[in-house]
Amino acid sequence: MDVELVIVGASARAAVFSALRGGLRPAAADRFADCDLTARVPVETINDYPAGLTRALDRWPKRDWLYTGGLENHPSAIASLSRQGRLLGNGPDILRQVRQPQQLAEFLTACRLPCPEVRLTKPGDPSRWLRKPVNSAGGASIRPADQPVPAGDRTAVYYQRWIPGRAASALFLAAGQDSQLLGITQQLVGSDFSAAATFAYCGSIGPWQLAGDRLDQVQQMGQQLAQHYSLTGLFGIDLVIDDQQAWFIELNPRYCASAEILEWARGESLVKSHLEACREGQLAPDCQLGSSQFGKAILFARQDLVVPASWSTLCHSSDGSDPGFPPVTDIPAVGALISAGQPVTTVFTSGSTAAAVEAGLRASINQLEHQLYPRAASTAAELRH
């Protein structure tokens, strides 16, 4: 395979499949090297993540490359990789700027856009505040500010006032000084059925058709941030939506997990759109999103586990030959060791309403857990009866 694009990150599968849908020839470097990814493209497994990321392009020097979730926390690694190939996306200088939460909040407040108060020191009354890592991804290590801090935890943190409402994500494409809202999705966060941690991202459902002032606020956020930070290509904004406003929560300056749902709804490759924005300064064609709903959910391990032999049937049925939206993706190999709290696999479904999609995701994950924990599932079923 003549590789033309390398996709690097903690997990590259979603962006790789997007590239394949766009007719591109990608390779990947990530932590997991799941079955459906290795069946489709060349993969370099990064065992010593994140330190090993600096070697991610050794097999494919002088190739264009882009990064996915988590790598924005390592601007020095991005700077190193940029010396080996052309980065399509936001570089280390931009990443250092957008990882300054207080300045970012002050900028949006000056633009008269809804943004929770941010402090760098613990508030006197920490109730209704969150303690958040400065360098984070997927909601990892977020906790209420009034909870005790684990002994020895020296993570760089900030404090953000908690806002009640519905978690959401908006995906944008930036080129030049312009930005384009591609769509909004509802986020699944800490969902019990997926065994996710309290504040962990565990899926998306959409598209969510916002209207009125809240839609205007989201569009303005994207435009102001794209101009102020000179963003390029795909970027996402995490939001909380209440009855009156769309509140800014966090900026993700790269291909986001929710992109798959909007790709499904739009019927196009957003990695291809990202490349066109970065290389040619072009935004995506206008697209009318229909009323159908699409969803994904991530299953996390409830306990330490070894992927059982029964998993091989699932691997065979989702071997990556179709880079579309199979029911199950991110498939670990039989015999893989997965620690409690780590992601196991991802499921997809669609339906006429968001509620129907969530119900379908719950059913799919329940079925998979019966394969992973057959004894525990049988015991739980007996207790329910």
N, C-alpha and C positions, 0 to 999 in steps of 0.2 A: 504494500500500500504506500503510495507516494503522499506523505503527510504534508498538508499545507497549513495546518493550524494546530497548535498545542493548547490544551485546556488544563489548567493547573488549579488545585484547591484541595480542601479537605475531602470533598466529594465532587467528582467531575461528571457523573453519569447524566444528569439532567441537561447540562449544557452540551455535552457530546451528542446526545440524541437530538437535540435541537439543531446542532450543526449538520447532522446526517439528514434530517428532514429538509434542510436547506441546500442539499446537494454538495456539501463540503466534505473534505477528507481530513478528519481530525485524529489526533492522538490525545492521550490523557496521562496525567500524573496526579495520583491522589492516594489517600490513606487506605482505601478499602479494596480496590480492584475487584469489584463484585462480578459475579458470573456473567450477567447480561452485558456488562461493559467490556470485559475481556473477550467475549465471544464476537464482538463487533469491531473493535479498534485496538491498535497497539497501546499498551498501558505500562507505565512505570509506577511501581508501588513505592510510596514514600513511607518507609517504616519508621524513620526518626523524624516525624513531623513535629514542629515546623522546620527544624534545622536542615533536614534533607531537601527541602524545597529548592535550595540554591543549586541543586544538581538536577532539577527537574527537566531542564532542556538539554542535558548532555547528549542524549540520543538524537536530538533533533535541533542542532544548532542553526542559528540564522533563520528560524521559522517565526512567523507571526504567532503571538500567543495572547491569551486572556486568562483572567483568574475568576474564580467563583468564591462562594461564601467562606469567610474566615481569614482569607489571605490578606484582606485589607488591614488586618491587625499587625501585619509584618512588613512595613514599608521598606526596611532594609533588604529583605529577601526579594521584594519586587524590584528594587534598584539593581540588585545583583543580576536577576534574570533579564532585566532590560538591557544589560550589556551583551547578552547572548542572542537576543532576538527582539523584534519590534513588538512592544506592548500595545495592544489595542484596548484602550481603556484609560482609567485615571491613574496617574503616576504617584510616586511616593510623596512628593511635595503636597499634592492635593489631599492625600490620605492623612497626612499629619495635621492638616488644617481641619478636616471634618471630624477628627477625633479629639476636638476641643469642645466638649459639650456646652460649657457655659457661654463661650463666644458664639456658638451656633444658636443657642437659645436667645441670646441678646440680639442677634441679627434678625431673627424671625419676629421677635417682639417689636423691634423697631419698624418692621414692615407691616405691623398691625395684623399679624397672623397668629392664630391660637397656638400657644406653646406653654407647657407646664413650667413652673419655676424650677430652676436648676441651681444647686449649690455644690461647692467643692468640699465643704465641711458638714458634719452631721447637724441637722437642725436641733434646736433646743427641745422641741416636741416632735419626735420622729414618727408619730402615728400619721398614717396617710401619706407617707413618703416611701420611696423605693431606694434601695442601695444597689447601684448598678456598676459593673466593671467598665472602665473606660474602653478597654479592648475586649469586645464580646461579640458573639455571633449566636443566633438562634435562641436568645433568651437565657443562655447558660449563666449560672451563678448569680442571677438576680434574686434578691430577697427583700422582704419588708425591712425598712430601716430600723424598726424597733425590735428586731430579733437579734440575739447575740451573734457576734462574729466568731467563726471558728478560730480556735487557738492557732497562732502562727500564720494566719491569713494576712498577707501583706499586699494583696492585689490593689492596684490603683483604681479607685472608685470615685463616683460622684453620686449625688442624691437628686432625685427627680420627684416632684410632687405627683402623687398618684391621682389619676383621672378616671372616674368611672365611665364605662361605655363599652362599645364593641370594638375589639381589636381588628385592625384592617391593614392592608398594604396597598400602596399605589405604585405602579410601575411606569417609569418614564424613559424616553429616549432623547438624548441631547446631542445637538450638532451645532457648532459655531456658538452663538449666544442664544439659541432657541431651544425650546424643549417641547415634547409632545407627550401627553398623557395617553398611555396605551390601555389602561384599565385599572380597576380597583377590585380587590378580592377581600373577602372576610378571612381572618386568620383563626385557625384552631390553636389555642394556647393552653397548655397544661391539661388537656382533655383526659379524663379518667380512662376512657376506653383504649387509648393508645399507650398508657403507662408513662406518659411524659411527666417530667418535673413540673412544678407549679407554674413557672413562667416560661417554660420551654415551648418554642414553636414546634407544632406537630402536624401542620397541614394548612391547606387553603381551599376555599370554596368560592366560586365566582363564575362570571363577572358580577360585581355588585353595582347596580345602576343608581348611583347617587345623583341628586339633582339640587338646583337652587344654590343657596349660599354655601353649603358644605362642599359641593362640587367646585364652585368658584375658588374656595379656600385651598382645596387640594391642587388645583391647576396653578394657582398663584405660588404656592409653596415650591412646586417643581420649577417654575420659571425663575423665581428669585434665587433659588439655590443653584440652579444650572448656571446662571449668569455670575453670581457672586463667587462661586468656586471654580468657574470654567470647566464644568463637568463635561465629559464626552461619553457617548454611548449609553448603554442601559444603566439606570440607577433606580433604587426603590426608596420609598418613604414609609416607615411604619407609623401607623396612626391609631388614635382612639376616636371613634365616632360616637357622639351623643346626639340628643334630639335637636340641638341647635348648631353645633360646631364640629369641625374636623380638626382634631388636635395633633400637632406634630409630636412624634415620639423619638424617632431616630432616622438617620440617613444611612443608606446602604449603597455605596458608590460602585456597584457592579451588578452582574447578572444575579437575580434573586430567585429564591425557591418558588415564589408565586408565579414566576414567568411561565412555567409549564401550563398552568391553568389558563392563562390568557392566550398562550399559543394554541391550545386546544379550541378555545372559543373563537379565535381570530382565523385559524386555519393557515398559519404561516410560521416560519422559523424566525424567532426573535434573535437568535445568535447571528443569523444572516443579516438582519436589520442592524444589529450592533456593529457588525463589520462594515456595512455600508455607511453608517454614521461616522465611524472612526476613520475610515479610509477616504471617503468621498464627501463627507459632510452632508449626507442625505438623511432626511427623516423618512419614516415608514409611510406607505400610502394610507389614506383614511380608510377606516374599517368600521362597519356597523356591527355591533355585537348583538347577537340574537337573545332570545329569552331563555334558552337552555342553560342549565347550570352544570358545572364540572368541578370535580374535587379530587384532592389527594390527601392522604394521611400517612404519617410515619409511625410505625410500630417500634416501641422501645422495649428493651428486655426488662421484665419484672424481676428477674434473678439472673445470676450467672448461668449461662447455658452453652451447650455444645449443639450446633445445628444438626438435627437428626437425619438419618438416611432417607426418611420419608420426604425430605425436602428435595431430593433429586428429581422427583416427578415434576415439581414446580419449576426447578431450574431448566429442565428439558423443554417444558411448555413455553417458557419465556426466555429463550436462549439469545435474545438480542437481534435476531435476524430481521425483526420488524422494529424500527426505531420510533414507532408511533406511541400510542398510549395503552400498553398492555395492562391487564388488571393488577399485576404485581411487578415491581421493578426493584432495583438495588438489592439484588438477590445474593446473599452470602453463600459461600461454598459449604457443602456438607462437611461436617467436622470442624468448622470454624468455631473458635472460642469467642463468645460475646459476653462482656461484663454487664452486670446489672446497670441500667440507666443508659446504656449505649443504644444507638439505632440498630434495628434488625433489618427492616425492609420497608418498602413504600407501596401503598395500594392506590388505585385510581378507580373512579366511577363517575357516572353522569346521571342526570335526572331532570325533571321538569321544575323542581324547586330546590332551594338550598337545604330545606329540611329532609327532603327525599335523598339528596346526595349524602348528607351526614349519616342518615340511617343506613345507606348502602356501605359507607366506609366502616361503620361500626360492625356490620355483619361480616364484611370481608376480614377485618382484623380478628374478630372472634373466631372465625373459621381457621385462620392461620395459627392462632394461639393454641387451638386444639392439637395442631401438629407439633408445635414446639413444646407444649407442656401437657401431654396426654393425661398423665395421672392427676395433675392439679386441676385440669379442666373437668375430669370425671368427678373428682371430689366436690368441686364447686357445684356441679350440676346436681349431685346427690343432696347437698345441703339446701339447695333452693327448693327441693321437693320434700 
